[in-house]
Amino acid sequence: MNRKIAYVIAALLLTTVMTAIAPQAALAADAGVVITNTATVNYQVGGVAQTAVTGSISFVVDRRVNMTVTNLGNVTSAPSSTYQAVSFLVTNTSNTTMRFQLDAISRGTNTWTLTGAAMYRDNNGNGLYDAGDTLYANAGTFGDIATNATITVLIVGDIPAGLPNGAAAIYDLMATGVDAGTLTVSTQTGGAGTMAGVDTVFTDAAGSAAGDIARDGRHSAGGTFTISTATITVGKAAVVYSDPANGTTNPKAIPGAVIVYTVTVTNTAGAAASNVTVTDNLNAMITAGNILFVTQFNDGTTACGLGEGSAYSTNGGATWTCQAGTWNGGTNTLTSTIPTPINAGGSAMVKYQVTVQ
């Protein structure tokens, strides 16, 4: 045989053998699958081939219980907001169909908690609570979950009133393995394994919740509710504009004197404050009987017309805009509004004049 041809044939044979023995892509065997392997022995006696002898053995694939919980998104909310949600992805990474018991756990370090906390399946996957989302009741609510399948779960609740800007509460979503078709929490097989039966082995990693350790048949991840609100401070000043004796020259706060009040509202941090309303419960010795004034304020620049009871400024008093104030003679209160939102770090002012009785 031509030597070159012999080399080519040898190379092809070697390539075929190496391909046959090369490791194949790993496959995840489902729990309960029976795997059988047969060994064959060929031999000769006196140079004569004899009948091959075989030996077989089978074993059953055991059940690997594993799951992962992943935070998909946190939420920033104003105090008193309702149906606020943080989102999680729960994945069944077991080699068998599973169910999951779900628990929403408030961290022990939280200084506040949600009102009416509950869990829902996010049916449209938008990360928000919607009326069509499914309320979780028990491990059977969302049914059996196939290997590598996922569900999106929301922790939903209402934000209490009066919380300060930046106050945060962390909730862990805990998923615990439950046998498919049941409400029975999965248990791990103790002692030595068996080749014939299906044993259960936990392979989950440690989670975020307190006490969630590796290989305990559960997994958890945390989500954060953070408060974003305006931080408002209020300052009030008063000057005498005029009195019946002195007019506007060195006026004194005698009966009949006109007093100009200025209320400054400052937003020191957080979100913008909108629809700001200033209500002043005036002393009974003060009346807003002259609230429908046509005279100028004591700054000498702002003349409001009939029916305009107050003025507001959003540039530190450089300019003023007149508006109708609301006077309630029964309660002796004056209400004024600031129509422009006050951003964090900003301020606005309201001023109005009253008469001393």
Secondary structure in CASP SS format (residue, H / E / C, confidence):
PFRMAT SS
TARGET T0000
AUTHOR 0000-0000-0000
METHOD secondary structure of the structure
MODEL  1
M C 1.00
N C 1.00
R H 1.00
K H 1.00
I H 1.00
A H 1.00
Y H 1.00
V H 1.00
I H 1.00
A H 1.00
A H 1.00
L H 1.00
L H 1.00
L H 1.00
T H 1.00
T H 1.00
V H 1.00
M H 1.00
T H 1.00
A H 1.00
I H 1.00
A C 1.00
P C 1.00
Q C 1.00
A C 1.00
A C 1.00
L C 1.00
A C 1.00
A C 1.00
D C 1.00
A C 1.00
G C 1.00
V C 1.00
V E 1.00
I E 1.00
T E 1.00
N E 1.00
T E 1.00
A E 1.00
T E 1.00
V E 1.00
N C 1.00
Y C 1.00
Q E 1.00
V E 1.00
G C 1.00
G C 1.00
V E 1.00
A E 1.00
Q C 1.00
T C 1.00
A C 1.00
V E 1.00
T E 1.00
G E 1.00
S E 1.00
I E 1.00
S E 1.00
F E 1.00
V E 1.00
V C 1.00
D C 1.00
R E 1.00
R E 1.00
V E 1.00
N C 1.00
M E 1.00
T E 1.00
V E 1.00
T E 1.00
N E 1.00
L E 1.00
G E 1.00
N C 1.00
V E 1.00
T E 1.00
S E 1.00
A C 1.00
P C 1.00
S C 1.00
S C 1.00
T C 1.00
Y C 1.00
Q E 1.00
A E 1.00
V E 1.00
S E 1.00
F E 1.00
L E 1.00
V E 1.00
T E 1.00
N E 1.00
T C 1.00
S C 1.00
N C 1.00
T C 1.00
T C 1.00
M E 1.00
R E 1.00
F E 1.00
Q E 1.00
L E 1.00
D E 1.00
A E 1.00
I E 1.00
S E 1.00
R C 1.00
G C 1.00
T C 1.00
N C 1.00
T C 1.00
W C 1.00
T C 1.00
L C 1.00
T E 1.00
G E 1.00
A E 1.00
A E 1.00
M E 1.00
Y E 1.00
R E 1.00
D C 1.00
N C 1.00
N C 1.00
G C 1.00
N C 1.00
G C 1.00
L C 1.00
Y C 1.00
D C 1.00
A C 1.00
G C 1.00
D C 1.00
T E 1.00
L E 1.00
Y C 1.00
A C 1.00
N C 1.00
A C 1.00
G C 1.00
T C 1.00
F C 1.00
G C 1.00
D C 1.00
I E 1.00
A C 1.00
T C 1.00
N C 1.00
A C 1.00
T E 1.00
I E 1.00
T E 1.00
V E 1.00
L E 1.00
I E 1.00
V E 1.00
G E 1.00
D E 1.00
I C 1.00
P C 1.00
A C 1.00
G C 1.00
L C 1.00
P C 1.00
N C 1.00
G C 1.00
A C 1.00
A E 1.00
A E 1.00
I E 1.00
Y E 1.00
D E 1.00
L E 1.00
M E 1.00
A E 1.00
T E 1.00
G E 1.00
V E 1.00
D E 1.00
A C 1.00
G C 1.00
T C 1.00
L C 1.00
T C 1.00
V E 1.00
S C 1.00
T C 1.00
Q C 1.00
T C 1.00
G C 1.00
G C 1.00
A C 1.00
G C 1.00
T C 1.00
M C 1.00
A C 1.00
G C 1.00
V C 1.00
D C 1.00
T E 1.00
V E 1.00
F E 1.00
T C 1.00
D C 1.00
A C 1.00
A C 1.00
G C 1.00
S C 1.00
A C 1.00
A C 1.00
G C 1.00
D C 1.00
I C 1.00
A C 1.00
R C 1.00
D C 1.00
G C 1.00
R E 1.00
H E 1.00
S E 1.00
A E 1.00
G E 1.00
G E 1.00
T E 1.00
F E 1.00
T E 1.00
I E 1.00
S C 1.00
T C 1.00
A C 1.00
T C 1.00
I E 1.00
T E 1.00
V E 1.00
G E 1.00
K E 1.00
A E 1.00
A E 1.00
V E 1.00
V E 1.00
Y E 1.00
S E 1.00
D E 1.00
P C 1.00
A C 1.00
N C 1.00
G E 1.00
T C 1.00
T C 1.00
N C 1.00
P C 1.00
K C 1.00
A C 1.00
I C 1.00
P C 1.00
G C 1.00
A C 1.00
V E 1.00
I E 1.00
V E 1.00
Y E 1.00
T E 1.00
V E 1.00
T E 1.00
V E 1.00
T E 1.00
N E 1.00
T C 1.00
A C 1.00
G C 1.00
A C 1.00
A C 1.00
A E 1.00
S C 1.00
N C 1.00
V E 1.00
T E 1.00
V E 1.00
T E 1.00
D E 1.00
N E 1.00
L C 1.00
N C 1.00
A C 1.00
M C 1.00
I E 1.00
T E 1.00
A C 1.00
G C 1.00
N C 1.00
I C 1.00
L C 1.00
F C 1.00
V C 1.00
T C 1.00
Q E 1.00
F C 1.00
N C 1.00
D C 1.00
G C 1.00
T C 1.00
T C 1.00
A E 1.00
C C 1.00
G C 1.00
L C 1.00
G C 1.00
E C 1.00
G C 1.00
S E 1.00
A E 1.00
Y E 1.00
S E 1.00
T C 1.00
N C 1.00
G C 1.00
G C 1.00
A C 1.00
T C 1.00
W C 1.00
T E 1.00
C E 1.00
Q E 1.00
A C 1.00
G C 1.00
T E 1.00
W E 1.00
N E 1.00
G C 1.00
G C 1.00
T C 1.00
N C 1.00
T E 1.00
L E 1.00
T E 1.00
S E 1.00
T E 1.00
I E 1.00
P C 1.00
T C 1.00
P C 1.00
I E 1.00
N C 1.00
A C 1.00
G C 1.00
G C 1.00
S E 1.00
A E 1.00
M E 1.00
V E 1.00
K E 1.00
Y E 1.00
Q E 1.00
V E 1.00
T E 1.00
V E 1.00
Q C 1.00
END
